[in-house]
Amino acid sequence: MNRMVEFEQFLAARAAEAEAAIARLLPERPADRLRDAMRYAALGGGKRLRPFLVMESAALFGAGADEAARVAVALECVHCYSLVHDDLPAMDDDDMRRGRPTTHRQYDEATAILAGDALLTHAFAILADPLTHTDPARRAELVGALATAAGDDGMCGGQMRDIQAETAPLDEKGILAMQAMKTGALFRFACLAGAILVDAGREDRQAMDTFARGLGVVFQVADDLLDEESSAEALGKAAGKDRERGKATLPALVGAGAARAVMAEETGRAEAALERFGERAQRLRQALQFAARRRS
Amino acid sequence: MNRMVEFEQFLAARAAEAEAAIARLLPERPADRLRDAMRYAALGGGKRLRPFLVMESAALFGAGADEAARVAVALECVHCYSLVHDDLPAMDDDDMRRGRPTTHRQYDEATAILAGDALLTHAFAILADPLTHTDPARRAELVGALATAAGDDGMCGGQMRDIQAETAPLDEKGILAMQAMKTGALFRFACLAGAILVDAGREDRQAMDTFARGLGVVFQVADDLLDEESSAEALGKAAGKDRERGKATLPALVGAGAARAVMAEETGRAEAALERFGERAQRLRQALQFAARRRS
């Protein structure tokens, strides 16, 4: 069997596990519209790349799988809240996501805003819970790291810059900096999660951070290329909208060829960072290849 | 000097301290629209009742004032984010707040959504920081307690119920339960903050929780009475809007007289809970009187 096919099967199995873990940590409640909307937003598919990275990072550092699964769910709550808010009419105004109506289309805008808020809040409740780690120092560090990755120095700040770029175009450096905040920061948290859970040393953390930075660029550029080149059917959402909106992307600025060259360079940098971990990092290497080559 | 006037002067001085603490923990950044909007939303006045309660609770339990001030700022970030999101067109659609344009009127909707998200996230970054307490167990407990108070079991859930009540009217019990989540939960966190900082015993925590529940009801009913009886000028925002929208309030359901009777009963319960703390709780007693009698 082709190695990439094998990896995709592994990823699908991990996604199913992540789905189950999210459902467990966000249980159904009778007659609770807000909880329903939170579950609608957080469940129902996706590649679950961030939970996968948390689990791989945890395995690499020998952290417990049950603890790591809780961190993975917390991170996915943050990712899903950001999708709900980004899809709102005042932001990207998207009607479809993963082949289903977006949360504000399925419910209404007020419910979607609140569901996003509550998912973000839930992430920190999960991390702070003693079940996530017996040592409160590990829990507090996870909270601090996720808050930094998700806040105005990270994801929220990147989203703001992305919106501003629609009217004040960014250069290549500006695009990479914006994307490092908007999507890169959560990837970095995911890859560092295992190191934080076991309180790994500085050099191990640095290596994972370098890997995650490269992976983030590769993932984002591939995503931007896909948006330009794919059909709406394959994406499960509208295609070609980035260019239509004048969104800042590397392919739009420097062309697909030059963007692929950046991907190749970042892939090399990320692979080099994994060398110290040897065979144990094999799946992370495959994730890098997968991110570069994916078609949906 | 009248005791209530003296208390109001004390409260105003504390509010100025809270304002300075927020500005310190949310410093200005050049050419950063998101940070600007976060500061706009979090600074610029208000009675700062929640920070006051955190500082009083900390003093009562002998927690450090510098640590408590950070908790107070974190809580106020959560309160202010909730105001920003509640004011959005899809929610309460308010143009004015504290005599100034609401954040989405001053900036735009997308920026207001992101500023709210980033303020909420910032709250947890502040609590998780070692500067908030040297013991990570105290930090982790603060994070968990604030997340519970702010999430779908607390503030967000209460806001959802409040919206639903516009079309499916609540009875008295339902209104009190909704308000205990929507506004009560943050008051409870504020009053418990000192107990968490010093890891106080169960009975002390229970007493503060009972006090906070009473205070929350008194504050909310007084707020609802004010909305019905005050002018827009005195409130710094539109008056009488609750009734116009069909919002669920106790005065609207049972009448002003019966609502005042509930306030009196809750005041008694809250005062009784403070008895164990003797003279040290004097200002909390005054806060209760203040909440019941305020005129703006």
Boltz contact constraints between the chains, C-beta under 6 A:
constraints:
  - contact:
      token1: [A, 34]
      token2: [B, 152]
      max_distance: 6.0
  - contact:
      token1: [A, 34]
      token2: [B, 157]
      max_distance: 6.0
  - contact:
      token1: [A, 34]
      token2: [B, 160]
      max_distance: 6.0
  - contact:
      token1: [A, 85]
      token2: [B, 113]
      max_distance: 6.0
  - contact:
      token1: [A, 90]
      token2: [B, 109]
      max_distance: 6.0
  - contact:
      token1: [A, 90]
      token2: [B, 110]
      max_distance: 6.0
  - contact:
      token1: [A, 91]
      token2: [B, 110]
      max_distance: 6.0
  - contact:
      token1: [A, 109]
      token2: [B, 90]
      max_distance: 6.0
  - contact:
      token1: [A, 110]
      token2: [B, 90]
      max_distance: 6.0
  - contact:
      token1: [A, 110]
      token2: [B, 91]
      max_distance: 6.0
  - contact:
      token1: [A, 110]
      token2: [B, 163]
      max_distance: 6.0
  - contact:
      token1: [A, 113]
      token2: [B, 85]
      max_distance: 6.0
  - contact:
      token1: [A, 114]
      token2: [B, 156]
      max_distance: 6.0
  - contact:
      token1: [A, 114]
      token2: [B, 159]
      max_distance: 6.0
  - contact:
      token1: [A, 114]
      token2: [B, 160]
      max_distance: 6.0
  - contact:
      token1: [A, 117]
      token2: [B, 156]
      max_distance: 6.0
  - contact:
      token1: [A, 118]
      token2: [B, 151]
      max_distance: 6.0
  - contact:
      token1: [A, 118]
      token2: [B, 152]
      max_distance: 6.0
  - contact:
      token1: [A, 118]
      token2: [B, 156]
      max_distance: 6.0
  - contact:
      token1: [A, 121]
      token2: [B, 147]
      max_distance: 6.0
  - contact:
      token1: [A, 121]
      token2: [B, 150]
      max_distance: 6.0
  - contact:
      token1: [A, 121]
      token2: [B, 151]
      max_distance: 6.0
  - contact:
      token1: [A, 122]
      token2: [B, 151]
      max_distance: 6.0
  - contact:
      token1: [A, 124]
      token2: [B, 124]
      max_distance: 6.0
  - contact:
      token1: [A, 124]
      token2: [B, 143]
      max_distance: 6.0
  - contact:
      token1: [A, 124]
      token2: [B, 147]
      max_distance: 6.0
  - contact:
      token1: [A, 125]
      token2: [B, 147]
      max_distance: 6.0
  - contact:
      token1: [A, 125]
      token2: [B, 148]
      max_distance: 6.0
  - contact:
      token1: [A, 128]
      token2: [B, 140]
      max_distance: 6.0
  - contact:
      token1: [A, 128]
      token2: [B, 143]
      max_distance: 6.0
  - contact:
      token1: [A, 128]
      token2: [B, 144]
      max_distance: 6.0
  - contact:
      token1: [A, 136]
      token2: [B, 136]
      max_distance: 6.0
  - contact:
      token1: [A, 136]
      token2: [B, 137]
      max_distance: 6.0
  - contact:
      token1: [A, 136]
      token2: [B, 140]
      max_distance: 6.0
  - contact:
      token1: [A, 137]
      token2: [B, 136]
      max_distance: 6.0
  - contact:
      token1: [A, 139]
      token2: [B, 140]
      max_distance: 6.0
  - contact:
      token1: [A, 140]
      token2: [B, 128]
      max_distance: 6.0
  - contact:
      token1: [A, 140]
      token2: [B, 136]
      max_distance: 6.0
  - contact:
      token1: [A, 140]
      token2: [B, 139]
      max_distance: 6.0
  - contact:
      token1: [A, 140]
      token2: [B, 140]
      max_distance: 6.0
  - contact:
      token1: [A, 143]
      token2: [B, 124]
      max_distance: 6.0
  - contact:
      token1: [A, 143]
      token2: [B, 128]
      max_distance: 6.0
  - contact:
      token1: [A, 143]
      token2: [B, 143]
      max_distance: 6.0
  - contact:
      token1: [A, 144]
      token2: [B, 128]
      max_distance: 6.0
  - contact:
      token1: [A, 147]
      token2: [B, 121]
      max_distance: 6.0
  - contact:
      token1: [A, 147]
      token2: [B, 124]
      max_distance: 6.0
  - contact:
      token1: [A, 147]
      token2: [B, 125]
      max_distance: 6.0
  - contact:
      token1: [A, 148]
      token2: [B, 125]
      max_distance: 6.0
  - contact:
      token1: [A, 150]
      token2: [B, 121]
      max_distance: 6.0
  - contact:
      token1: [A, 151]
      token2: [B, 118]
      max_distance: 6.0
  - contact:
      token1: [A, 151]
      token2: [B, 121]
      max_distance: 6.0
  - contact:
      token1: [A, 151]
      token2: [B, 122]
      max_distance: 6.0
  - contact:
      token1: [A, 151]
      token2: [B, 125]
      max_distance: 6.0
  - contact:
      token1: [A, 152]
      token2: [B, 34]
      max_distance: 6.0
  - contact:
      token1: [A, 152]
      token2: [B, 35]
      max_distance: 6.0
  - contact:
      token1: [A, 152]
      token2: [B, 118]
      max_distance: 6.0
  - contact:
      token1: [A, 156]
      token2: [B, 114]
      max_distance: 6.0
  - contact:
      token1: [A, 156]
      token2: [B, 117]
      max_distance: 6.0
  - contact:
      token1: [A, 156]
      token2: [B, 118]
      max_distance: 6.0
  - contact:
      token1: [A, 157]
      token2: [B, 34]
      max_distance: 6.0
  - contact:
      token1: [A, 159]
      token2: [B, 114]
      max_distance: 6.0
  - contact:
      token1: [A, 160]
      token2: [B, 34]
      max_distance: 6.0
  - contact:
      token1: [A, 160]
      token2: [B, 114]
      max_distance: 6.0
  - contact:
      token1: [A, 163]
      token2: [B, 110]
      max_distance: 6.0
